[in-house]
Amino acid sequence: MLFWKNKKEENSFAEFTYEKFSTWINEILKNPLPENVKGINFNLYEEEQQNTFGLQFVATSSFDLNDDDWACDEIFSSNENLYYFTNENGWEQTLKEVEKNVKVYLEKGNCSSVLKKYDGIGLGFVDGDLLILYSKEN
């Protein structure tokens, strides 16, 4: 069963699970991120295949609670290594479910302390608003 890969394959998507998500994140964070990382963002994409989504990990050189453009200051990305999954509940519910799982990871995930050392962590569709899931300022 495929849950992440460099290239997506037809009919290989499965529902989002915390276990698969955490395995994907842990794999990305096996190697250190650049020293000048300030923020982390999870870019969410709607894929061409109906009810299918992709999640990308991005590290940025800035973080600003008042300006979502910080998420564009990319200095590291999982590139094509996206976590692909299906969700038949629409984009709004998909966003809520991903948000819940990222927050769980930030509480108990293997690399949660690695992520929390940065100024902030966001999540959002690439063409939408960002949700701030963690900030050192709060």
C-alpha positions in Angstrom: 0.0 0.0 0.0 1.5 3.3 -1.1 1.4 6.3 1.2 4.3 8.4 -0.1 6.6 8.1 -3.0 8.6 10.3 -5.3 6.1 9.9 -8.1 2.4 9.1 -7.6 1.0 6.1 -9.3 -2.6 5.6 -10.5 -4.9 3.7 -8.0 -2.3 3.8 -5.3 -3.9 6.3 -2.9 -5.3 5.3 0.5 -7.1 7.2 3.2 -5.0 9.5 5.5 -3.8 7.8 8.6 -1.7 9.2 11.4 0.7 6.2 11.3 1.4 6.7 7.6 1.7 10.5 8.0 4.1 10.2 10.9 6.3 7.7 9.1 6.4 10.1 6.1 7.5 13.0 8.4 10.0 10.9 10.3 11.6 9.9 7.0 12.0 13.5 5.9 13.4 14.6 9.3 16.1 11.8 9.4 18.4 14.4 7.8 19.0 17.8 9.4 17.3 20.8 7.9 19.3 23.9 6.8 20.6 25.9 9.7 18.7 29.1 8.8 15.2 27.6 9.0 12.6 29.8 10.8 9.3 28.3 9.8 7.8 25.0 8.7 4.8 24.8 6.4 2.7 21.9 5.2 1.4 22.6 1.7 -1.8 20.9 0.8 -2.7 20.2 -2.8 -5.8 19.0 -4.5 -4.7 16.4 -7.0 -6.3 15.8 -10.4 -7.8 12.5 -9.4 -11.1 13.2 -7.6 -11.0 13.2 -3.7 -7.2 12.9 -3.8 -4.7 15.2 -2.0 -1.0 15.6 -1.6 0.8 17.1 1.4 4.3 18.6 1.0 6.8 19.5 3.8 8.5 22.9 3.4 11.1 24.7 5.6 11.3 28.5 5.2 13.8 31.2 6.0 11.2 33.4 7.7 8.1 33.2 9.9 5.6 36.0 10.4 2.2 35.6 12.2 0.9 38.7 10.4 2.0 37.8 6.8 1.3 34.4 5.2 4.0 35.1 2.5 6.6 33.7 4.9 5.5 30.3 3.6 6.9 31.3 0.2 10.5 31.8 1.5 11.3 28.1 0.9 14.8 26.9 1.6 14.0 23.2 1.8 11.2 21.1 0.5 10.2 17.4 0.3 9.8 18.3 -3.4 8.0 15.4 -5.1 8.0 13.3 -2.0 4.4 14.2 -1.0 2.2 12.2 1.2 -0.7 11.3 -1.1 -4.1 10.3 0.3 -7.8 10.2 -0.4 -10.6 11.9 1.4 -14.2 11.9 0.2 -15.4 14.6 2.7 -14.5 17.7 0.7 -11.6 20.1 1.0 -12.7 21.8 4.2 -13.0 18.6 6.1 -9.8 17.3 4.6 -8.0 20.4 5.9 -9.5 19.9 9.4 -8.4 16.3 9.5 -4.9 17.1 8.4 -4.7 19.9 11.0 -5.8 17.5 13.7 -3.2 14.9 12.7 -0.3 17.5 12.5 -1.3 18.8 15.9 -1.2 15.2 17.3 2.2 14.8 15.8 3.4 18.0 17.4 2.3 16.6 20.8 3.7 13.1 20.5 5.5 12.5 17.3 9.1 11.2 17.2 10.5 14.4 15.8 8.0 16.9 17.4 10.9 18.6 19.4 12.8 19.1 16.1 9.8 20.9 14.6 9.0 23.0 17.7 12.5 24.5 17.8 11.5 26.7 14.9 9.5 29.9 15.2 6.3 28.6 13.8 4.5 25.8 11.9 1.7 26.4 9.3 -0.7 24.4 7.2 -2.8 25.3 4.2 -3.8 24.8 0.6 -1.2 26.4 -1.7 -3.8 28.8 -3.0 -5.5 29.5 0.3 -5.0 31.0 3.7 -2.6 29.5 6.3 -3.5 28.0 9.6 -0.9 28.6 12.3 -0.6 25.3 14.2 2.3 26.3 16.4 4.2 29.5 17.2 6.8 30.2 19.8 5.1 33.6 20.3 1.9 32.0 21.6 
